[in-house]
């Protein structure tokens, strides 16, 4: 029976490019479907089973930090490969811990992507050479490679929303928490990152190539 693959990205050219690589690696008889945003991903994995999900994280209607856990609650055995522009050093360890089997930056060579697709399709974790050298300890939670590794999942969500320009009320609404709780998280983020204001948060984010395009 041919493998069933779901490719999720909000850019059509990226989806088609990934489809070409998938067919070259896994065979031209694979069945490929597409999704353009996080909501479509959830709808499709709820409606049917897939063998492999290849997904970006920066898409409309997507809470990037919740997407993988939400998917795995629906399909615990689904093999997930993240393909994104987000920096490995900050994001990859978090998504490995969330349940992804592979994390490939879009700037990597085609050979790395092809190897990742094949490895993850076999149900095995793929860690690139650069990831293994840079943050292998962080993958099992032993070492903080960046200041952002000190933040919990919720604190990291708050930090990303602050970088997007959200105030306390907007953070509270986005995360379904009270405004006072949002303010408390903001203080904890500043304390853990050892910063005093949003200007310093933005500077730190730029230093580690974290952009403000988080979709809540």
N, C-alpha and C positions, 0 to 999 in steps of 0.2 A: 504494500500500500504506500503511495507516495506521501512524502512529508508535507504537512500543512504549516505554512509560515505566515505570520502576520508582521507586516512592516509598517511602523508608525513614524511619520515625520510630517511636518506641515509644509514642506517644500516638495513639489511634484518631481523635480529633477533629482533630488536626493532619493526619493522613494524608488524611482525608476533605476537609478544607479545601483542602489542596494539590491534591487531585484535581479539585475544583470549579474552581480557578484554572487548572489545566492544560487542562481541557476548554474553558473560556472563551477561553483564549489560542490553543490549538493545534487546537481543533475537537472536537466531541463523538464523532467516530469513532476517537479515539486509544484504544489498548489500554493499560490501566493495571493494574499489579500492585503488591503491597505487601510490605514486609518490616518486621519489628519490632525487629531487632537486627543487629549487624554480621555475625554468623555466617550469618543468613538472606540478607543481601546477597551475601556471597561465594558461597553455595550457588546463588542464583538467577542471578547473572551467569556462573557456571561452567556452569550447565545450559542457558542460552539467551542470545541476543543481545538487547540493548535499545538503543534509539536515545539515550535520555536517562535518567540517574539523578539524582533529587532526593533528597538525604539529609541527615539530621542527623548529628552526630558523637557526641553524648552519648547513647549507647544501650547497653543491656546487651550483653555479649559483643562489645565493640568496643574495639579499640585505636585511638583516634581518629587518632593520628599515623601509623599504618601502614595504615589502611583504604584511602585513595585509592591509594597505591602498590601495595598488594596487588590492588586491583581492576584497575588499569591493566596489571598484569603479565598478568592473565587476558584483559582486553578493552582493548587499547591504544587503540582508536578510540572508546571509550565517552565520551560527553559528560557531564560531572559538574557539577551545581550543588549547593553546600552551602547549606542553610538551617538556621540555628542561633541560639541565644541568646548564643553566645560572642563576646566583644568583637572587633570588626574589627581594632582597632589592634594586638592581640597575636597573633591567630590567622590572619587573612585572608591575609597575605603568605605564611605557611608553606604554606597549602593551595593557593594559586595556584602556588607553586613545585613542589608535589607533583603538580600536573596538573589541578586543578579549573579549570573555565572561568568559574565564577562563585561568589560568596560573598555571601549575603544574611542580614543579621541579622533575626530574627523581629519586631523592633520597627519595622522599616521599613514604609512605607506599601504598600498593596496594589499600587499602580501600579509601585513599584520591583520587587516580586516578579514581577509580570506581565511587565515589560520584561526581567528577567533570564531568565525561563523561555523567552521567545521568542528572545532573543539566543543563549543557550547551545544551544537546540534547533537553531539554524542553524550550530552549530559555531564560533561566535565567542566571544571572551572578553567577559564583562560586568564592568565596574568601575563602581560607583555614583559619583555626583558626590561624595559625602562621602568615599568611599575614595580617589578621585583627588586630592582636596584634602589629605587627612590623611597618606597614606603612599604616594603614587605612586612615590617614589624607593625605598621599601623593597621594592616588588614586584619590582624588578630587582636587589635586594641592595646598594644603594648607601648606605643610611642606616639607622641603628638608631633607631626611634621610641620603643622602650621598652627597659629594661634586659634584658628577656627575649629581645630580638632578638640579643643577644650569644651566646646558647646554641646549640650544635649541636642537631640533631634528638634525638640520644640524651640529651644533657644536659637538654633541655627535657622529655623523657619522665621522666627522674629527678626533675626539679623538681616535675612534676605528681604523681608518686607520693609524694614527700615531703610535699606539701601534703595528700595524702589520708591522711597519718599512717603511711605505710609506714616500717619500719626497714630497715637495710641488707640483712638476710636476705630480707625480703619484696620489696624492690626487685630483688634478685638473682634470686629465683625468678620474679617477674613478667616480667623482661626476659631470662631465660635467660643470665645472666652470673654470674660468681663474686662472692662477698661482698666480696672485696678490690677487685674492679673497681667494684662498686657504691659502695663507700666512696670510691674515687678520683673517681668521677663526682660524688659529693656534694661533695667538696672543691672540684672545679672549678666546680661550680654556685655555691657560696658565693663563691669567688674572683672569678668573672666578674660576679656580681651585687653584689659588694662588700658582702657581709653576713657576719655571724658565727655566726648560729644560726637555728633553725627559726622562732622568734618573729619575727625580722626578715624571714624569707622569707614568712611569712603576712601580715605587714604590707604588704610589697611587692606581694603577690598581690592583696590587698584594694584597694590603691591603683589597680591596673590591672584590677580587676573580674574577676580569675581565680578561679573557684571550685575546690573540691576534689572535683569529681564525675567526674574522669577515670576511665575504665574501661580497665583494662589487659588 
